[in-house]
């Protein structure tokens, strides 16, 4: 029943003009901010940890804007997953690093595209998987009935799933060795065994070693990708879409020493976030695991 309702809701959201769709998403974000939701508390805590250079008032302004974009990322995913690939491509423009991307695809090496949670990271695949399939690593959702829906929808833009488990990682490694493209979300918090602590905006963060392991073992190239939301105004839906930027990572991102590599990865993530801090997913529990093995209390925000 719930699966049918969610599928129907996403179908309706995909029928709406993109600007109207985003207005609904922004309203969800406004409600989350006004009701002092857990998303608001997480956002304010993360900004206090990462942006102590800002005043409390400035962090609130940034945090509220971020939650509006988080709501938009939710609703416009229906657009990205259910609209025609040709229509999506027309609304997507590579504004930086297109030559880097083309050169990477033209080589015989495998390519890892690392996409932090900025703007609509799902929309990156509109460009990345346009001319050849891309395999993306994903964690199975806790709500099991959502998994087949998401896999089916993501197939809209030539994206192939690989679970973030031993079997999926073996398959992805073989694909890299054969010169194929895979996608990774580099700012996800791994479990304790899958990461090392390295600074992110000066704050110790349990950070994945997966990118370094896949890149070195698969002898792959690494590019970072940022997808910014481009607005067109409420009555200018045809101008709304996404701007894509490809960035070269810090040179040490595939260093043989995992800690050096992870520090380089986090420095690159910081560069990506700096492109558009308002569109970053500050509401994700990025600093949940503490270096002493404890868990951060995100229920009460740090001011």
N, C-alpha and C positions, 0 to 999 in steps of 0.2 A: 504493500500500500504506500509506504513512505517513498520507496523507489519510484513509483508511478507519479506521485505528487511532485517530487523533485524534478523528474524528467519533464513533466508538463510545465512546471514553473520556468525551467531553463529554456524550454521551447518558446514560451511567451516572451521572455526577456530577449531572445535572439530575434524575434520579429520586430521589436521596437527600433526606432531610429537610435543610432549609437549614442547621441547626445542625451536622449530621453533615458536610455538605459543607464547612463552614467549618473543622471540626476537621482535616480532611484538608489544607486549605490552610494552616492554622497549623502543621501538622507539616512541610510543605514549607519554611516559613519557619524553623522551629527547626533543620532540617537545614542550611539555607543558612548560618545563624549558627554552628552548632557546627563546621562543616567549613571555616571561614575562606574562604568562597567569594568570588568577585569581587563578588557583590552586597553582602556584608558590608563589603568594602574600600571600595566606592563609597559606601555608606551612611555609614560613619565619616568618610570624607573630606568629604562634603557637610556633615555635621553639624559638623565642625571648622571649616569655612569659614563656615557660617551661624549657628552657635550657640556662639561662643567664650565667651559668658557662662556656659555650663554647664561643669562639671568633666568630665574624661575619663570618670569613672565614670557620671555622669549621662547623657552622650552615649551610652554603651554601653547603658544601660537603655532610652533612647528609641530607639536604633537597632535593638535586638533586637525591641522591640514593633512597630516599623515593618515589619520583615521578616515578622513573623507576619501582619500585615495585607496585605502584598504577596502572600503566598501565598494568603490568603483571597480577595483580589481576582481572582486567577487562577482558582481553582476555582469561585467563585460566579458567574463570568461565564457558566458553563454554565447556571446557573439563570436568569439574566437573559435569555439568548439563546433558551432552549428551553422555558421554562415559559409557561403561558398569560398573555396580557397582563392579564386580569382578576385572576388570582391575584397577579401582581406588583404591581398597583396597590393591592390590599388591604394589602400589606406596606410600602407607601411612604407617608410622611406629610410634608407640607410644614410645617415647624416655624417658618419665618421667611420673610418677604418674599412671601407668596402674593399679596398685593394688588399688589405691584410687577410680578409676572409677569402677572397678569390684566390690569392696565392696559396693559402693553406689547403683549399680544396683541390688545387691543381697539382699538388705534390703527391708523392706515393705514400707519405706518412699518414697515420691516423690522426684525427683531430678531436681534441676535447674542447667543447664550448662550455665555459663556466658562466652561469647566469645567476647573479645575486637577486634577491627578492626586491627588485626596484620596478616601479611602474606596473606593467603587466608582463611578467617573465614568460608567461605562456605564449605571448604574441611573438617572442623571439623566434619561435619555431616557424612562423610564417615565412621568414627569410631563410633560416638555416636549413629547413627541410624541403625547400621549394624544388630543387633540382636533383636531389638524391636523398634517400631515406636517412633519418637520424634516429638513433636509439637513445632513449632517455632513461636514466636511473630514477626509480621512485620508491618511496616507502609505502607499503600497503596501508590504506587508511584504517583507522580503528573501527569505523563503521563499514563492515565487510560488504554490504550490498552496494556501496558507492563504487567499489573498485571496478567492476565490469562496465559501469556507466562511464567513468572517467577514461578508461582505456579505449572504449568505443569512440568517445568524443574526440580524444586527442589524435585518433587515427585520421581525423579530418585533414590534417596537414602533414601527412606522410611520416608521422612519428611512431616509432615502435617501442613498446614497453620492455623494461628489464627490471625485475624486482631487486631491491637493494639487499640481496642475500647471497650466499656462497654461489649458488647456481647462476644467478644473474650476473655476478661479478666475473665469473669464469667466461661467460658468453661475451660480455662486453670487452674483456681483455683480448679475446680472440678476434673480435671485430676491429679493435684498434690495430692489432698486428697485421690485419689484412687491408688497412688503409681506410677504414670507415670512420664515420663521425658519431660521437656520443655527446650527450648533454648531462651536466652535473650542476646541482645547486650548491655552491661552495660555502654558503653561510649557514647551512643547516647545522644544528648542534648534534654531534654523533654520540653514541654511547661511550662510556668511559674507556673501553678497549679500542675504540676506533679513532681516538683523537689525542692530541697533546695540547697543553695550555700555552697559548701565545697571545701577545697583546692585540687587541682590537680597539682602536681609539684609546690606547693606553690601559684598557681594562683586561685582565686575564680572562681568556675565553677558551673553553674546550673546543678545539678546532679540528676539522677532519683532516686525516692524513690520506684519505682516499684519492684525492686529486694527484698528489705526489706519487702514490703507489701505481696508479693506472698509467700516469704519464711516463714514468721511468720504465716500468715493465713492458708497456705497450709501445715504447719509443715514439711517443705521440707529440704533436704540437699542441700548445694550449693558447686559446684566445678567450678573453672575457667579453661578455655581451651585456649591454644595458638597453632596456626597452622603456623609453619615456612615453607617458601618455600625452598626446597632442590634442588640445581642446579645440572645438570649433564653435562653441556657444550653443545655447539651447535650440536655436532655430537655424543652425548652420551645421547640421549633422554630417553633410558630405565632406566638410573640412576636418572632421574629427578622425583621429587615427593614432598611429604610433611612430616614433622616431627611434631608429636602431643605431647604436654605436658599438663598434668592435674595438677592443683595446688589447695591446700586448701586455702580458703580465710582467711583474717584477722578474728580473733575470734569474733570481734564485728559486723560482717557484718549483723547479724540478731538481733541486739540490739533493744529493744522496742523503744528507742529514735531514730527517723528517722535521725537526724543530726549525731549522733554517728555512726549509721549504714552506712550512706553515706560516712562519712570520712573513715571508714574502707574499704568500697568498692573501693574508689579512691586509697587508699594505695595499695590495691591488684592489681588494674589496672596498677599502676606504676611498680609493681613487674613484671607484665606480659610484659609491654613494654620494660623493661630492658633486657628481654631475647633476643630481636632483635630490637633495636630502628629504624634501617633502614627500617624495613618492616612495621612500624606503619603508619597508615593513617593520617599523619600530615596535609593533604590537606582538612580535614573536619573542618567546622566552629564550633569547639568545644566550643569556648568561645564567641559565638555570643551574647547571652543575658548577660547584665551587671547587677550588683546588684542594681543599681539605676533605673532599668527598661528600660534603653536605649539599643541601639544596637551597637556592635563594628563595626568600619569601617575596613573591611578587604581589601578594594581596594588598600590602600597604605600600604605596609608591614612595620612593625617595624624592624629597622635594629639593 
